[in-house]
Amino acid sequence: MSFSPPNAPDPTATSNTQQQYNTQAAAAQQKANSFNQEAPTGTMQYVTDPSSPSGYKLVSSLSAPQQNLLDIRTGTQATTGQAGLDLAKNSAGMYSKPYDFNSATGAVAGKLNDWSARYVQPIFNQQSSNLEAQLRNQGLMPGTAAYDNAKNLLARNQGDVTNQYLQQNEGQAFGQAMQEYQTPLSTIGGLFGMSGPTGPTFQNTPTANIQPANYQGAVQSNYENQLKNYENTWNNIGKLGTAGVGLAISPGSTIPGIFKSAASSIQGGWG
């Protein structure tokens, strides 16, 4: 027995010890979750790794057919990446200065107008020939008002058709010139997109929870029990003192009897 109060636990030492338990529990938990897996497309295995807190690391391996497909894909990505780089170098001059859309549109529009004229001109000629025959069959000769009006009407209709396809061709020419300007860029972007690296895929494993030992709680509980015993001891001593005074002043009491009663009370309090 001790008549001195118990020492309070050292918070630094207690925290450090608790942290050791926490670290050990975390390592045990990680180890419990580190189990190998196998599938038709490959395997995942845990191998020793001293630098890892758990002492293990996960290594995945593809099956032979899947590894072959990955090699083909990697080779294709390298090829498309190089093609995109070459195309970008060859097209650098095209995009290093402002693009002349007017010239590009005019060149395309000229081709479209030429194609349209070649297509509709034979039709115009046939229409004119048919009208000429119709008018002569009706007895209408050049120079008459009816003849001139019919010929002018056909010319206006044919002119409207020509103006219409000229306007359509201009918008189409601008769109085609824009497409020709942007095609190398979109092609380069597509090639680089195909050649982009593939990020790794990590698998999640089931988690087994392991609770660390509550060392801090155990230390605090032990300290509180010791403190409670210390307080009870002095409370019992105080009670003994009061009982001794009462015995001393009571009639017929003896000194040996007082000490005997006190000893019995102390033993009961410390037991």
Stockholm file with secondary structure:
# STOCKHOLM 1.0

chainA/1-271         MSFSPPNAPDPTATSNTQQQYNTQAAAAQQKANSFNQEAPTGTMQYVTDPSSPSGYKLVSSLSAPQQNLLDIRTGTQATTGQAGLDLAKNSAGMYSKPYDFNSATGAVAGKLNDWSARYVQPIFNQQSSNLEAQLRNQGLMPGTAAYDNAKNLLARNQGDVTNQYLQQNEGQAFGQAMQEYQTPLSTIGGLFGMSGPTGPTFQNTPTANIQPANYQGAVQSNYENQLKNYENTWNNIGKLGTAGVGLAISPGSTIPGIFKSAASSIQGGWG
#=GR chainA/1-271 SS CCSSCCCCCCHHHHHHHHHHHHHHHHHHHHHHHCCCEEETTEEEEEEECTTSTTSEEEEEEECHHHHHHHHHHHHHHHHHHHHHHHHHHHTHHHHSSCCCHHHHHHHHHHHHHHHHHHHHHHHHHHHHHHHHHHHHHTTCCTTSHHHHHHHHHHHHHHHHHHHHHHHHHHHHHHHHHHHHHHHHHHHHHHHHHHTCCCCCCCCCCCCCCCCCCCHHHHHHHHHHHHHHHHHHHHHHHHHHHHHHHHHHHSTTCCHHHHHHHHHHHHHHHHC
#=GC SS_cons         CCSSCCCCCCHHHHHHHHHHHHHHHHHHHHHHHCCCEEETTEEEEEEECTTSTTSEEEEEEECHHHHHHHHHHHHHHHHHHHHHHHHHHHTHHHHSSCCCHHHHHHHHHHHHHHHHHHHHHHHHHHHHHHHHHHHHHTTCCTTSHHHHHHHHHHHHHHHHHHHHHHHHHHHHHHHHHHHHHHHHHHHHHHHHHHTCCCCCCCCCCCCCCCCCCCHHHHHHHHHHHHHHHHHHHHHHHHHHHHHHHHHHHSTTCCHHHHHHHHHHHHHHHHC
//
